[in-house]
Amino acid sequence: MLVNIMMFLWALLIIPFLVGMYVKQDKTIIKIMIYTRIIYLIVLVGDIMLILRNFKTNPVIDTLSFFATVIAISFIDISYQRKIQGNFKPYLIWITIISIIISIFCLFLI
């Protein structure tokens, strides 16, 4: 049940991220960044709950899942900061999406 909620939260996280990357106004980017940060805090809490529930059975996969989540969230934040600063590169979107896909794949392993 919690894994399904996490999948839904990742879907909710991808949508404002992609919208934020294609918006041109800084005020709109900052508003979307706030929504994204709220959602990824919920994702982190959910991932910690998954780790606490499943750590006894498969600690390696849980640890990899948590690190993948932290890396994906870091790339999301880096993308927003680069977008606001003006030195944004398009390949950063692809790196972020790939890291999100890896994090979602780790949820399937749990």
Phi, psi and omega in degrees: 000316181291328178294321178295321177296320179295321177298317178297319179294322176295321177296319177294332181281325182292321184298305179293333177297311180294323176296317180296331180283340182252002177274145183263334185275135182294324180296319179292322178298318181293321177297315180293325178296324177295316177299318180296319179295322176298315181294319182284340169292321177294322177297317178298317178296318178296322178293321176296322177296321176296319179296316181296328181280325189248004188295329182290329184275318180214084184291330182292314180294321178296319178294318177297320178297317180294316179295323177295322178295316180296320179294317179297318179293324177296317178295325177298314180294319178298320179298316178296317181295319178293324178295317180291321180288336178098359178250050182274135177248138183298333180293341179293328175297316182293320177297319179294316180295320178296320179292326176293319179297319177298320179294321177293321177299321177296330176293326178293333180284338182288000000 
